[in-house]
Amino acid sequence: MTLHLFVHMRATAAWLSLTHDEREAFRATQMAPILARYPAVRMRYFHSEAFAAPTSDLAVFETDDLDAY
């Protein structure tokens, strides 16, 4: 059974002030190495700051092994 874990995030003004390229560089250098250590967990990332909601970003983690999460 595949599990889906939703993480709602509220970005800081500092994060939102970064350009798209700066955010991507952070993901590549900081987040990707961490995620690579957990191959049984997949992450999808969605930007929602353009919409009127308390959540600015949403991550969905998928795994068949909850212990891996």
Phi and psi in degrees as a GROMACS rama.xvg file:
@    title "Ramachandran Plot"
@    xaxis  label "Phi"
@    yaxis  label "Psi"
@TYPE xy
-86.5364  129.522  THR-2
-100.008  144.005  LEU-3
-122.024  122.069  HIS-4
-114.278  122.334  LEU-5
-100.869  128.561  PHE-6
-119.511  114.562  VAL-7
-91.6981  131.038  HIS-8
-123.127  149.758  MET-9
-119.677  110.231  ARG-10
-74.0511  149.784  ALA-11
-81.0228  165.082  THR-12
-61.2927  -34.7885  ALA-13
-62.8735  -42.2888  ALA-14
-65.6429  -45.1548  TRP-15
-67.2363  -22.6889  LEU-16
-79.4287  -13.4388  SER-17
-70.73  148.545  LEU-18
-74.2391  166.708  THR-19
-57.4688  -43.2055  HIS-20
-63.961  -38.2606  ASP-21
-67.5929  -39.4084  GLU-22
-65.2818  -42.3283  ARG-23
-64.6529  -38.348  GLU-24
-63.7409  -39.7391  ALA-25
-62.5248  -45.6102  PHE-26
-60.4076  -42.2976  ARG-27
-68.0745  -39.542  ALA-28
-91.5824  -27.914  THR-29
-107.649  -45.1397  GLN-30
-86.3704  -42.4578  MET-31
-57.3218  -43.2333  ALA-32
-62.8724  -34.7595  PRO-33
-68.4656  -47.7881  ILE-34
-63.5047  -31.5351  LEU-35
-64.8582  -23.9417  ALA-36
-75.1106  -10.4865  ARG-37
-127.011  71.2732  TYR-38
-63.8372  -18.0435  PRO-39
-80.9221  -5.30994  ALA-40
-115.293  128.807  VAL-41
-110.26  145.515  ARG-42
-125.466  133.068  MET-43
-115.79  143.186  ARG-44
-126.966  133.585  TYR-45
-129.009  137.149  PHE-46
-95.1041  130.356  HIS-47
-129.345  11.0425  SER-48
-64.703  -14.9457  GLU-49
-75.3474  -12.124  ALA-50
-106.074  157.742  PHE-51
-80.9542  95.7223  ALA-52
-158.655  154.103  ALA-53
-69.4774  -18.5659  PRO-54
-90.6123  127.147  THR-55
-95.3505  -27.7359  SER-56
-144.759  156.5  ASP-57
-138.063  130.814  LEU-58
-114.598  136.387  ALA-59
-118.25  118.21  VAL-60
-100.215  134.231  PHE-61
-122.201  135.859  GLU-62
-158.407  153.64  THR-63
-96.9569  -4.34609  ASP-64
-131.251  101.236  ASP-65
-61.3181  -32.404  LEU-66
-64.1313  -29.402  ASP-67
-68.7804  -30.1464  ALA-68
